[in-house]
Structure formats: structure tokens, C-alpha cells
Amino acid sequence: MLRSLVGSEMCIRDRNQDLNLEEVQALCVGDKHAAPPMLPDNLSSWLNESAWASLHKLKELPAFSDIVEDMSRAQKPWKNWVEDDYAEKQPLPQKWNDKSLIQKLLITRVLRPDRIPNALEDFVKASMGDRYMVEDPFSMQKVFDESSSNSPVFFLLFPGVNPYADVEACGRTNGYTEENPYEDGFNLRRISMGQGQEKVAEQVIDDFSRTGGWVYLDNVHLMTKWISTLERKLEIAAEEAHANFRCFSSAEPHPFPHFQWIPQGILESSIKVVNMPPSSLKANLVRAYDQFDQGVIEECTKGPEMRGMLFSLSFFHACVVGRAKFGSQGWSRGYSFNFGDLTICGQVLKNYLNNNNFVPWNDIKYIQGEVMYGGHITDPWDRRVCIAYLEEYMAEGCLSEFMLAPGFQSPSVKEDYEYYKEYIVENFPTETPVLFGLHPNAEIGFLLETGSNVFKTILELQGGGGSGGAGGSDSAGVVADLLERLPAEFLMHEIEARVEDRNPYVCVVIQECNRMNRLLAEIRRSLTELELGMAGSLNMSDSMETLLKCLGLNEVAPNWGNMAYPSKKSLTLWFVDLLARVGQLTSWSSTLDTPNSVWITGLFNPMAYVTAILQTTARSNSLPLDQMDIYTDVTEEMNPALMATPSSDGMYIHGLYMEGARWDLKKQCIAESLPKELHPEMPVLRVRGIVHGTYDLDGVFVCPVYITSMRGPTFVFKATLQSQDPLNKWILAGVCLMMNDD
């Protein structure tokens, strides 16, 4: 992603005079038409609703005014292009192949957004040459040759990368080692920064500035108060230090990209090194198994068991590290699994095998999954994934050449260490998401997210722009349009006057209307204020500038998002969604009768409605609320409008989508996703309260329900779904339900 981002940004800047800025803005924003016409039946078999909406937005650009009509006339060539696995490599149908590179990128983003990362690489190569996309192997010696006593080297740390190993190897080549006498000018010293290490680091920097040694300061981001002292020390060293003096430092990226640990002075004077770990599963497995040697195996009294389990442990580590590239479907939150976890687990494995007459599988899996790797994990659903991996890999089958993953069998447990290293290189299959337990669609989701992030970052680097690239007049038109379509606020005194029975469901709708009023009032206030500012009647404040920029980027303004609900939609779709939410609340509050099926997506606090179901069930059956669990049944009805009566037990809800799998209406259970169908819609669900411990979960997949595909903090409740397959299949596939198809 980093190479595509930098290369694309350079291309756009270098060719700025030759590009149509309106097309560039459309490419980066990736907007969709808010209300496109119905997708024709003759196109629906190979074109989805999202692409159809994007196509009608693209049609507004002069160069694409007839693309919809052309696609309807020449369906076969367009269908062949859209369905090609490598569409960006194929010529576009008819006259469209004569379009400019940017215009071809626009078509690719609209019809095959999953191919955009690859298309951007081709765009950069065609515009600026291969050297901007082909990465040379990392060489620490080249970095050292470019450095000097007044040019420190700064490493950005990533999980799975140990820069000090490269520095140490380079030092040995040039005669600098930790074994050399401290007073010797060829001494190398590594200092792991932490409490109490400040004076040690300062003394070493002072000494080596005189003698010409190398100092490596590890994890300087932990010393935020001291780092200004380091900056001053390096400034002095730049003027007075021995010519052979070198200072290396490392730090992790700040969790918030707009902040940084390291002072600007250090960054500007340093050579920055970003050596990211390999992302392929094969490379991660090679690196993982390379942390051990033949001696580790020979130290164990149960050689065959140690060989098989150590190989499975290495494959487990490679999977949990590599799974992160699939975004929130891989892990709901980010975790820094490292080789320290792996090597300690290997030591624990050896000790347990040596100290027992049998293989204590459960103890070993608990230490590895709950303590070592599980110690990093803060999300319970991620912990479940980690445990599921160990249940699959750390089993007796690993001692008898079972399939670790489709197409990859565990090796014989009778060979030596070198055999296993060669076995990985020679027998590892072509990498697909299936090797991680995920569906092949997960790669499409990963590519979509990657492409979206590239364009979002380009827009941020460019500082945004006027809406549609047309400047202030167009922004004024957007403001006027939003104000005209913005609904009136709810009259709460009239709603309160209609209340006869303040049951839990009535409380929910009143709370929702109050929150919607606050959001509508803030939107109206800020838009009116911006309108006055653009007209010159008010001075433009920072908040008004931010809102104007967001309108140009088709993003939801921060002050709106803070008062709203989690959403990853563009402003256009977010506003359409807002109107639909207001529509449901208007209908509901007019009678205060709960709808037969509630569009749960349209609530600020969907968990409040689920809790209301539990409260109503508990009251009607004289049961304690704290003993009630949520249980869901999937109906056979896809259209909520056909739910003629409310449920006799619980309530119906709709508006959910599944990620990682789909619901089979005929078999009434979870099934494999269809190719390229990322978020299939779920039928209407019945949610009911049931007393804890009175139901059986055999063959039931407990599925997390989130508000958006961001997962993590947007978790709402647990759904229960029937399954005919082993539950670990869906756990490793990252299956969940979402309230928004982002």
C-alpha cells in the first residue's frame, strides 16, 4: 500500500497540469449516486447495486456521459471485462480502451474496485517507471554508507522485525561489536530504553561521541519526557562528535497517525528506515521456524512430539501474524504478536513434554493461547479465533502428517531441523485466504479497504478540495441542498402527550427521537452558519473550515459524527441513511406502536431495543432480568414488510448483513459465501429472551453482531445461528453480522 500511495501521489502532482482535476477528484472521492434508477434485470446477473450507483455518479462527468447506455447495448464485452479475475490487465470494451490512464482508473474503481491496488501499481509504472514500485532488498550496509556522525539512523518498528539484528551484522562487518572494549572506538552498545536508562544512554552517547562507537537506543518512544534531551545530545554530537560515531534509534508508530512520538528535529536530521515484515504466509512461516534450531529439538526427550508440535506452533504463529492484513475480518483490533511469544511458547512446549509421561495438550494450548498470545488480545472474539487456531493445529493429528491447511500437509515427525526448513520452501502452496481459514472473498475485502485507504490518504495530503472539484460555488450548492432536504425536528411534547403506557419499547423510541433531534439541530446550525460564512456575513471559524473541507471530500463532519452513530459511509450515503432513520422514527412515534419488524440498523442505540425485548420477556414471565440471555431465530422471510403480525415471543428485527459466510434459506443454516458476494443480506430475525442455562448450543454458532465492518468497539450483541459444519470453520472465517453494508 505504501508504494502505491507514494507513487500515485507523485504521479498526480507531477502531471497536475495534464490531468482533468474534476476526474482526479472523482477518482479519489469514489462517490455513489444517492438515488440511482433500478438496476435492469439484464445487467443484474453480473453487476451489483453498489457498482450501478457508482456508475450513475460517473455518468455525470462529460467523458462518461454515455457509459450506461453503451453498457446496456454491449453487454457481452462489458460482462467479460467485469468478470475477469485480472480486469485491470485487460483492454476495455470498444472506444473505452482509448481513454486516458486516469479515466481507465475511474472505470476500474467503479466496476472492479477490488482491482484498484493492482491498477494503481500499473498506473505508476506506466507514468514513472518500474523503479517506484519494485522494492530492492534491504541492505543495512547501504544505510550505513549514507550515514555520518551528524546523520543518525531512525528505525520505525513493526511486529516481526528486529532492526538490531541488521545493525549488529553490519557492525561485525565493519569491526564494531559488543565484545570490543568499552574504551575502544569500535564498540557497539545496545540500550533498551525504559525507566532508569536515561543517564546510561546519555553517558554512552557522550563517551562514544569522543571515541567513535555505535550506540543503538531501542524503543525510544517509551521515553517521551526524555526524548527532548536526546534531541539536544544529537545536536551537540552533530557538531563535535568523532567521525565514526553513529547513533541508531527505534520507535513504534504512534497509534494515532496525526500524532508522533519523535520530535521533528530528530526526524529531519535522521535517515528514516522503514523495513516492514513480509506479509506472505510462507515468508512468515520461514521466519517463525528460523527462531529455533536442531539443539532445541534435541533438548526434548520426546523428539517426534517436539518436532510435530514445534512445526504446528510455527504455522500457528505465521497465521496469527499474517491474518492482520485482512483488516477487521482478520482481527477486530490490532495486536503486536512477536517472536518473543513464539520462542517462549517453544520453551514451554519443551518443558511440558520433558516433565510429563504423556502429552498435556490442554495445558499446552492454554499456556500458548490464553497466556502468551492471549496476553496481547483484548477482544473476546479475537481470543476465540486464537483458541480455535490452536484447537485445529495443536492436536494429535500434527504427529501423523495431517493437513494443516488446504494443500499443505504437516511433515513427518522423523526428520531433522534442516529438512523442515526445506519442506516449507518446496511444498508450501500458493497463498490464498483459505490457508488462514478465511473465505477467498476476504482478499476482495482486503483489496477494497486498501484501495479506499490509498485514495483517502491522497485526499488528505492534497488538503481536500471543493465539492466535486468545482470550488466554492458548488460547495454553496451542496449546503443549500442539504438544508433543503434536512427534516424538521420531532415535536417531543406531542409525542409525550400520546404516551399511555411507558413500556420499554416506548422508552426506546422517545430516547431515539431525542437523540435524533440533537443531531438534526447540530446539522442545521452548522450548515446555516457555514452558509452565512460563505456569503461573507460571518468570519470563517475553524469548525466552519472543517465542515467545508468535509463537504468537498464527501465525508461526514466530525461534529456531526460525534453526535450520530458509528458509520463508514460517505456523506452522500450517510445523509440518505439519516433520512431513512428519521422516516422510521416518524412512523413509530406517530402511534407509539412498535413496528412488527424494527429496522434495528436505524437506531442510535440498538442494544437498548434488544434490552427492551429482554425486559418485556422478564416482566411478562416474572423472571429476573439478570438471568436472561439473547437468543435469535432466523426466519424464512427476506421482506420485513410481509411480517403481518408481531412475534408472539420476542420481536422481529431486520437490516443485518453477514460477513465471511451467508445464510442458506433452504437449509436454514450458515453456508459458504458465494464468490464476490461480500455482505449478503440476512432474512428477518426473531430476537427473544431465554433463561440462562435452559437451552442447548450444540450445532449453534454464537455470532457477534456489530454496527459496522470496523467491528471492535461497535459490538452490540450475540446472535445464535444454526450450523451443520464444525463451529471452528466459521470462527476462523471471521463470520459476523453487521448492521451496515459499508
N, C-alpha and C positions, 0 to 999 in steps of 0.2 A: 504493500500500500504506500509506503514512504516514497519509493522510487516513482510510482505513478503520480503521486501528489506533487512532488517537486518538479518532475518532468512536465506534467500538464500545466502547472502554474508558469513555468519558464516559457513554454510554447505560447501560452496566451499572452504573456507580457511581451515577448519578442515579436509576435505577429499582430500586435494590437491594432496597427494601422490597417492591416489587410482583412481583419475579421469584422463580421457584422455583429455589433455589440448586443443587439436585441436577440440574436441567435445564441450568443455565448451566455447571456443571462438566462435564456430559456433552458439551455443545456444544464446549467448549474442549479437552477431552482427546481426543475423537474416537476412543474405544476400539472394538475389534472383539471379537467373541466368539471365544474361543480354539478351540472345537471345535463349530462350528455343524453342524446336520444337513445332509445332502446337498441341493444346490440342485435343486429339481424340474425336470424336463425342460420343463414348460410355462412356466417362468419364465426358463430359461437362455438363451433367444434374445434377451432384452433386459435381463437383469440379470446382472451379473458376480459372481464369487465374493467379491470384496472388499466389494461393497455388501451381499451376502447376510449376510456375517459381521457387518458393522456394523448391519444391520437387526435381527439377533437380539440384539445388545447393547442397541439402542434399545428393544427389546421389554420389557426389564427395568424401564423407567420406567413408572409407573402410567398415565400419559396415552397410552401407546403399546402397551399390553398386547395389543391385538387387531390390530395393524397388519399382521402377517404373514398372518393369516387373511383379513383384508379384501383384501389384495393378491392372494391366491390366488383369491378369489371374483370380484373385479372387475378382471380382468387388463387389459382393453382401455383403460379410462381411466388406469390407472397406467402402462401401456406408452406411451400417447400423451404423458403428462406427462414420463416419464423420457427419452423420445427427442426431446423438443422442444429446439431449439437454445437457446432462452431460457426454460428451465424455471422459473426463479425469477420470471418475469413472469406465468406462467400460474396460474390457480386450481388448487388441489389437488383431487383427486377427492373428491366427496361430502362427508362430515362433516369431513374433514381440512382443508377450507378455512376452517372456523370456529375453527381453533386459534389460539393467540397467536402473535405475531411470533417469539418465541424458539422455540416449538415448530415453526413452519414452517421456521426456520433449521436446526433439528435434522434435519428430513426432507430438506432440501436438502443438508446436509452428508453424510448417509448415502447418498442415491441419486444426487446430482449434485454431488459435491464441487468439480468444476471451475467451478461457477457461484457458489460461496460468495463470492468477492471482490465480484461484482456484487450478490449478495443482501445482503451487509453494507452496501453503499452505500445500497440501498433501505431497509434497516433503520434506518440513521442518519437518512436523510431523513424517514422516517415518524415517527421518535421525536423528532427535534430540529430538523428543518427543512433546507432545501437549502443554507443558508449554510455548513454544516460540511463539505459535500462539493464545493462549487463554488469553485474557486480563482480569485481575482481576479488580473489581470495584475500582474506585479511592477513596482513603482514605487520607484525609489531616492529620488525626491523625498519620498515619504511617509515613508520610513525616516529621511531627514534631518530632516524636520519633527518627528519624535518624539524625535530625539536631542538631546543637550546636551553641554556641556563635561564633565559628570560621568557621562555615559552613553555609553561607547564603543560602536562597532558592530563586531560579530564575524561574519565570513562563514565558513560551512562549505563547503569546496571540494569540487567534484565534477568529474570529467572532462568537458571540453566547455563549462565555464562559466568566464567571466573576470569576476569581480566588479569589478575595477578599471576596466573599460570603463564600467560603470554609474556608479561613483564619479566618474570623470573627466567624464562627460557631465553629471552633477548639479553637479559643481564649476563647469563652464563656465556653466551656467545661473545659478549664484549668484555668479559672479565669481571663483572660485578656479581657477587654472591653474598648471601647472608653469613657464610662461613669465614669470609675475609675479616681481618682485624678491624675493630671499630675505627681506629685512627687511620686506617688505610683509605686512600682515596677511591678504592674500588669496592667499597662496602655497599650492600643493599639492605635496607631495613623496611620491614612492613609493620605498620601500626594500625591495629583495628580500633577505630575511634569509638569512644564511649566515655562514660563518666570517669574522670581522673586521668585521662590520657592527654589532656590539653598541654600540660607542662612538658610531658615526654615528647610530644610532637614538636613543640616549639624548640626544645633543646636539640633534637635531631636535625631540624631544618637549619638552625644556627651552625651546628657542627659541620654538616655536610655542605653548607654554603662555602665553608672555608676549605674543606678537604676535597670536595668534588664527588661526593657519594650520591646514591639514588635513594629517595625516600618515597614510600607508597603509603598514602593515607586512605584507608578503606572506610567506606560508609560515612563520609563527612556530613551527609545530610542529617545525621543524628546530633550534630553539634551546632545547632542553629545560632546559639548565642556566641560561640567561639569563632565562628567562621569569618567574622569581620577581622579578627586578629590574624587569621590565616591570610586573608587578602593583603593586609599590611605587610606581613612577613614576606610574601611573594613579591610585593612591590620593591622591598629593600633588596631581596635576592636578585631581582632583575637588574639592579644597578651594580651590585657589589659581589655577586656570587662567583665562585670558581667556574671556569668554562665547562667543566664536566658535570656540574651539579644538575640533577634532574629531579623534579617533583611530580609524582603521579598521584592523582586522587580519583575517587569513585563515589558516586551517589546514585540513589534510586530516583526515578522521575517523580515529581510531585503528583499526588493523586488527582489534583485539580489542574488541568492543563494551563489555566490562565495564571497560575502561581508558580514560583520556583524557589528551591532551597538556596541556590548558589547565587552570590552577588554578581551583578552584571560585570564588574571589573574582572573577576576571575574568569568568567566565561569568555570575555572579549580577548583576554591575553592568552588563553589556553588553546591547545589543539584538542578539539572535541572528537571523541571516538565513540561511535555507536556500532557495536558488533552484536547484532541480535542473534539469538539462538536459532538453530534450524527449526523450521516449522513442520517438516515431514516426519511422519511416524517412524519411518525406517532410521532416519538420522538420530532421532531421539532415543530409539532402542539401542543403536550402536553406542551412543554416548552413555546411556544408562548402564549397559553391561560392561562398558570400559571402566566403570568405577570399581570393579572387582578384579581379582586375578586368580591364578591357579592356587596360590597359597591360601586364600580364603576358603576355597573348596576343600583343600586337604586338611584344614584345621577342624573340619567337621567329621564326626565319627560315623555319620550316616551319609556317605558320599552320594549315592543315587538320589536320595531325597533332597539333599542340598542342591545338587545340580538342577533338578527339575523345578524346585520351588524358587531357586535364585533366578532362573530364566523367566519364570512366570512373574516374579516380583519386578524384574526389569521391564517386562512388557506392560505390567500394570503402571509403573512409573511413566513410561513413554506415553501411555494413553491419557493419564490424568493431566500431564503437561501439555500434550498436543491438543486435547479436547478444547482448550481455551480459545482456539482460533475460530470455533463455531459460535462464538458470542454467547448470548444468554441461553441459547439452547444447549450449549456445552456446559457452562457453569453459570448459575444465576448471578454470582458475584465473582470478583477476581481473587485469585489465590496465588501465593508465591511458593509453590512446591519446588524443592531444590534437591541437589544431590546429597545434602546432609541428611534429609529424611530417608533417602534411598539407602545410603551406606549404614546408617544406624539400624534400619529395618533388616538389612543383611546381617548385621552383627547379632541382633535379637534373634533372628532365624537360626543362626548357627548355635547360639547358646541354648535355645529351647530344644533343638534337636540333640545336642550333646547331653543335656540334663534330663532327658526323658527316654524311656524304653519304647515309646510309641510317638507318633507324630501328633502333637496337640494342635490340630487345625484351628479350632475355635479360639484358643488363646492367642495363636499367632495372628489370626485375622483381626482379633480385637485390638491387639497392640498396634498393628500396622494401620488399620482403618479408622479406629476411634481415637487413638492416642497420637501416633506420629503424623500421618497425613491428615487425619481428622482434626488434629490440633489447629490446623490452619483454617478449617472450614467453619463458617459461622451460620450458614443457611442449612436448615434441617433437610431440605430436599436435595441439596448438593451432597450432604453427608450420606443420604440414601443411595445416591449414584456411586459414591466411593465404595460403600459397603457392597453394592451389587457387583462392581468390578471384581472385588476380592472373592466374592462367592463364586464367580464364574472361573477365575484364573487360579486361585489358591485352593484347589480341590484335588482329590486323589487322581483325577484324570491327568494332571500335569506330570505324573510319574509314568504314564503309559502312552505318551505320544498322542494326546487328544488335540482337537482343533482349538487353538487359542482365539482365532478369528477366521472368518470365511477365507479359505485359500492359504492359511498359514497354520501349519501343524507344529506342535511343540516338539523339539528334537529328542533324540534318545538320551536317556539319563546315564549312559555308559561311556560317554566321550569326555575329552579333556576341554579345558577352557578355550584354547585356540580354535577347536572345532566349532564351538558355539558362535564365535565371532564370525567365522567364515560362513556358517549356516545362515546367519542373518543377512549377510551381503548377497548370498547366492539364491536364497529361497524366499525372500520377502516379496509379497505380491504387490501389484500396482496399488497405490494408495487411493482409497475411497472412504467416504464417511462410514461405510459398512464396517470397516475394521475397528472403528470406535464403538460399534453398536448402534450407530445412528442410521437413519434412512438417507439414501442418496440425495433427497431433497434438501438435506441440511447444508450441502455445499452451495445450493442455489441461494438459500437464505444468507449464508456467509458472504457470497459474492454480491448480493443485493445490498447488504449492510456496508460492505467495503466500498462499493461504488458511491453509495449515498454519502458516506463519511468523506470521501475524497472531494466531492463537489461542495459539501458543506464547508469544509476547511478552505477550499479555494475562495468561496464567497466571503468567508471571514477575513482571509488575507487581503482580499480586494476591498474590504470595508463596506460590502453591500452595494446597494445602488437603488435607483428609483424603481418603482414597481414596473415590472416588465421592461426595464431599461429605458423608459420613456421620460424619466425625470420627474420634476415636481408637479407638473400639471396632471400627470397620470396618477400620482400619489393622492392628489386632491380628489380625483375621481373615485379612487378606492375608498377614501374616508367617507365621501358623500354616499357611496353605495352601501357601505357597512351601516352607517347611521340610518339610512332609509329602511334597510331590512331588519334592523335590530328590534326585537319585540318589546312591548311595554312590560313594565314590571307587574308582578302579581299584586292584587289588592288583598293584603293579608287580613284586614278587618272583615272583609266579606267572606273569606274562606273560614275564618274563625267562627263567624256567625252561623255557618252551616253545620258546625260540629255538634252532633248529638251524642255520639259515643266515642270518647277519645281512646280508641283501642290502639294497639301497637302500629297497625298499618296507617292509621290517620296521623299518628305522631311522625311517621316516616315522611309522608307527603308534605306535612307542614314544615318539617325541617328542610326538606329538599327545596321547597318554594322559597324559604327564607334565604338559603344559600344562593339560589339562582338569582334572587333579587339583588344581592350584594354584587354578584358578578356582572349582571346587566347594568347596574348603576355605575360600576367602575369602567366598563367598556364605554358607556355613553359619555361619562365625564371626560375620560382621556381622549376620546375621538373628538369631542366638541372642543376641548382645549387645544388639540393639535390643529383643528380646522381654523381656529382663531389665530394661532401662531403662524400658520402658513399664509394667512391673509394679512399678517403684519399687525394685528390688533394686540397681540401678546408677544413678549420676548420668548424665544425658544429655550426651554429648560432642558436639562439632561434627560429627564424622563420623556419629554416630547421628542427629542432627537432619537432616543432608543426606540420609541414606538414607530417613528418614521422609517428608521432603518429596518425594523422587523417587517413592516408593510412591504418594503422593497425586496426583502428576502423571502417573503411569503411565509413568515414564521409567526408564531403566537408570541405576543409581547410578554415580558417577564411578569409585569404587574397583573396581567390577565391570568397567566398560568398559575401564579401563586394563589389566586382566589378560586381557581377552577378545579380540575381533576387531572390525574395523570393522562397524558396523551402524547403520541409521537406524530400526529397528523400535521400536515401543512396547514397554514392559516385558512386557505380556501376550504379544505375539507373539514377543518375544525369548526368553522363557522356554520357549515351545513349541519354538522353533528350537533352544534349548540341549538339550532332551530328545531331539530328533531327532539331534543331533550325537553325544550320548552313546550313542544306540542304534546308530549306525553304528560307532562305535569299539568298543562292546561286542561286536558281531558279528565285526568284523575281528580284534580282539585275542584272541578265543576260540580261533581256529585259526591266526592269522597268515598265512592265505591271502588274498592281495589279491582284493577283490571283482571280478567280471567287469566291472562298471562302477562307478566310485567317484563318490559324490556329493561333488564337489570343493568345493561350497559349504560343506560341513560340516567343513572343515579350518581350523585356525588359520593355517597357512602353506601355502596351496595351491601356491605356487611350488615348495615343497620336493618335492611329489609330481611336478610337471612335470619338475623337475630329476632326480628318480629315474628317470623314463622315459628321459631323455637318457643318464644314466649307464649304465643297463642296456643300451640300444642300443649305446652306445660300447664297452662291455666285450665284448658278445657278438660284435661285428664288428671288434674290435681297432682302433677308430678313436679319434682324440684328442677328448676332451670339448669342448675349446675351439673345435672346428670344427663342432660340431653345432648345428643350428637346429631350432626347433619348427615342425612342420607339422601342420595339423589337417584332417581329412576329416569331413564331416557325413554321418552315416548316415541311413537312411530310417526308423529306429525311434524312436518317441517314448517308449515304455515301457522303462526300463532293466531291469526285471525279466525282460524277454524276451531279454536278451543271455545266451544259454545257455552260451557259452564265452568265454574271454578272447580278445583280439585277438592274432593271430599276429605282428603288427608294431605295437609301441606298446601303449597301453592306452585303454580307453573311459572317458569321464567324462560326467556329466550334471549338471543343476541350473543351466544357464545360461539367460539371457533376453536378448533383443535389444531395444535402444532405437534408434528412428529408422528402423527398417525391420522386415522379417520374413523368415523363411526359407520359400521356396516348396518344399514337399515334392515336388510333381510335376516341376518343372523343375530341382530341386536347385541353386538359386541364390538370391541375395538378391533381394527384391522389395519393392515399395511397401507400407508399413504399411496395414492395414485401418483405417477410421475408428474412433476411440475405443479402439483396441487399442494401449495404450502400450508394454507389455512382453511380447510374445508369447514363449512358451516355445520353446526350441531342442530339436531332436532330440538323441539321444546323439551325442557327438563322439568320434572316434578321434584321440588325440594321439600322434604318433610323432616320433622324431628322424631328421633327414636332414642329410647333409653340406652345409655351406655352399657355394653356387655350383653345385650339381648339379641344381637344379630351376628351372622356369620360372614366373615370376609374372605372365605375360600373362593378363589376364582374371581375376586373383586380387586380391581386396580384402584388404589386410592390416588386420585389425580389432583394436583394443585391447580387452583383457579387464580389467574392473575388478571389485572386490569389491562395491561399492555404487554407486548412482547419483550419489554425491558425486564420482566419478571422481578426477581429480588424483592424490593420494597413494595411492589404493587400486589403482593399476595393478598387474597381475600378469604377463601375458604377451601375446604377439601371436598371434592366430588367423588362419588363411588360409581365406577363404571365396570360393567361385566367384561370378562376376558376369557377367551378359550386358549390363549397362549401363556407361557410362563411369564410371570409378572416382571421378572428382571429384563425381559425383552423391551418392555415399554419404559422401564426406569432408565435403562441405558440409552434408549432412543430419545430421552428428554421430552417425553409426552406431557403436555399440559393443556388446559383450557384457557382461553383468553377472551376478554370482553370486547376487544377491539382488533379488527384486522388492519394493522397499521399499513 
